[in-house]
Amino acid sequence: NEGKLSITPVTDEVTVTITEHSGSTKYDGIEHTVTGYDVSISNPLYKETDFTFSGNAEVKGTDAGSYDMELKAEDFTNNNTNFAKVTFKIEDGTLTISPRPVTLTSETASKVYDGKPLTRPDVTITGDGFVKGEAIAKATGSVTNVSESPVTNTIEIEKTAAYKDSNYQIEKNEGKLSITPVTDEVTVTI
């Protein structure tokens, strides 16, 4: 009597955990990419070569925000018939682009009344500044006469078509402009 040998598939569930790669950066006007994933397998007999991947393990983004790689379990196929139950579990990875911090500061200035407007149009830009070609800042405050309270040296941003508010985290420190009265004695001879 000859006996027959047979091998039955492993019936215990094998879990293949796919952890998408992540990355983060600050907005700089350039497209960024994160690719790939890491694999963790619950059964040491099951290898990474036992399955195939048919998706795209890549995520791209330019503007500030969070971008998901969005791999799906269906992107992975078990090719090893020795394992009856293989489950692919996806752990999401993201590309995070944070807004660019920019601090704009306009001058504070005062002068004695001379009949000419006081303006200080220059704006100091600190932090990371604007991406080249997206925006410039100027101060538009102007005062000519003595007033009860100082005038705000208002900051305005001149934006190009490439500029998006959501790509920047802007802080404005607006200075004050004022004119003081003439204190010299004025003699009027009639």
BAGUKE-770572 format. One record per residue (C-alpha): x, y, z; residue in three letters. Coordinates in pm, whole numbers, padded with zeros to 5 digits, always signed. Layout:
N
XYZALA ...
***
This chain:
190
+00000+00000+00000ASN +00158+00319-00115GLU +00074+00634+00079GLY +00027+00966-00093LYS +00177+01281+00043LEU +00002+01609+00007SER +00054+01960+00130ILE -00245+02165+00232THR -00243+02543+00230PRO -00177+02729+00552VAL -00522+02826+00679THR -00407+03079+00937ASP -00457+03430+00814GLU -00143+03613+00702VAL -00156+03987+00741THR +00065+04195+00513VAL +00085+04551+00645THR +00174+04810+00385ILE +00290+05136+00543THR +00295+05417+00288GLU +00591+05653+00311HIS +00530+06008+00434SER +00711+06337+00397GLY +00677+06699+00495SER +00815+07029+00375THR +00735+07400+00361LYS +00571+07556+00058TYR +00834+07673-00191ASP +00646+07678-00521GLY +00807+07351-00635ILE +00629+07017-00679GLU +00731+06760-00416HIS +00697+06381-00436THR +00687+06097-00183VAL +00720+05740-00314THR +00722+05388-00182GLY +00605+05186+00115TYR +00736+04951+00383ASP +00615+04593+00428VAL +00557+04402+00751SER +00432+04040+00736ILE +00272+03848+01027SER +00405+03503+00916ASN +00779+03460+00851PRO +00709+03190+00589LEU +00532+03444+00369TYR +00774+03666+00182LYS +00750+03998-00002GLU +00812+03806-00325THR +00484+03615-00266ASP +00269+03909-00377PHE +00261+04161-00659THR +00175+04529-00654PHE -00016+04687-00942SER -00077+05040-00810GLY +00123+05362-00805ASN +00308+05420-00477ALA +00355+05791-00534GLU +00197+06114-00419VAL +00275+06463-00551LYS +00185+06811-00435GLY +00287+07172-00482THR +00049+07388-00277ASP +00023+07386+00101ALA -00196+07100+00220GLY -00201+06731+00296SER -00186+06476+00013TYR -00266+06107+00067ASP -00093+05830-00131MET -00424+05636-00139GLU -00299+05282-00195LEU -00573+05019-00174LYS -00567+04656-00063ALA -00686+04567-00414GLU -00352+04699-00550ASP -00183+04390-00397PHE -00228+04030-00517THR -00128+03714-00333ASN +00060+03480-00571ASN +00149+03206-00320ASN -00112+02927-00323THR +00042+02779-00007ASN -00141+03049+00191PHE -00521+03041+00180ALA -00595+03368+00362LYS -00374+03668+00293VAL -00502+04009+00397THR -00339+04333+00288PHE -00375+04614+00538LYS -00286+04971+00435ILE -00148+05229+00676GLU -00184+05570+00517ASP +00111+05793+00444GLY +00089+06158+00345THR +00284+06436+00189LEU +00233+06743+00406THR +00324+07086+00271ILE +00294+07357+00533SER +00229+07725+00458PRO +00534+07948+00425ARG +00573+08189+00722PRO +00617+08553+00622VAL +00636+08854+00853THR +00581+09198+00700LEU +00677+09511+00893THR +00612+09870+00785SER +00796+10163+00939GLU +00683+10392+01217THR +00789+10753+01161ALA +00710+11108+01269SER +00814+11452+01155LYS +00738+11817+01222VAL +00477+11967+00990TYR +00636+12101+00668ASP +00340+12080+00427GLY +00477+11767+00254LYS +00335+11416+00297PRO +00514+11169+00521LEU +00534+10823+00359THR +00744+10517+00432ARG +00666+10269+00149PRO +00937+10014+00226ASP +00832+09692+00398VAL +01078+09467+00580THR +01014+09101+00497ILE +01134+08836+00741THR +01057+08469+00798GLY +01085+08272+00474ASP +00961+08557+00253GLY +00756+08517-00063PHE +00848+08265-00332VAL +01024+08462-00606LYS +00781+08615-00851GLY +00465+08548-00647GLU +00422+08873-00452ALA +00574+09197-00327ILE +00470+09414-00034ALA +00456+09790+00003LYS +00329+10029+00267ALA +00069+10283+00156THR +00028+10500+00466GLY +00053+10876+00413SER -00005+11178+00638VAL +00044+11548+00558THR -00124+11742+00840ASN -00115+11725+01216VAL -00384+11478+01326SER -00521+11370+01662GLU -00402+11012+01620SER -00128+10853+01408PRO -00213+10708+01065VAL -00154+10336+01009THR +00123+10264+00760ASN -00095+10002+00589THR +00076+09705+00422ILE -00057+09591+00086GLU +00049+09276-00097ILE +00072+09293-00476GLU +00005+08938-00594LYS +00077+08764-00923THR -00146+08491-01071ALA +00077+08226-00908ALA +00005+08356-00556TYR -00239+08170-00329LYS -00329+08292+00021ASP -00335+07933+00151SER +00037+07888+00070ASN +00139+08160+00316TYR +00104+08228+00685GLN +00135+08607+00692ILE +00183+08825+00997GLU +00163+09203+00952LYS +00326+09452+01188ASN +00199+09787+01063GLU +00376+10100+01178GLY +00226+10443+01251LYS +00293+10775+01076LEU +00237+11109+01245SER +00293+11481+01197ILE +00373+11699+01497THR +00295+12071+01515PRO +00559+12332+01446VAL +00691+12450+01785THR +00914+12728+01658ASP +00771+13072+01725GLU +00614+13213+01414VAL +00613+13592+01382THR +00366+13747+01144VAL +00439+14109+01059THR +00157+14310+00913ILE 
***
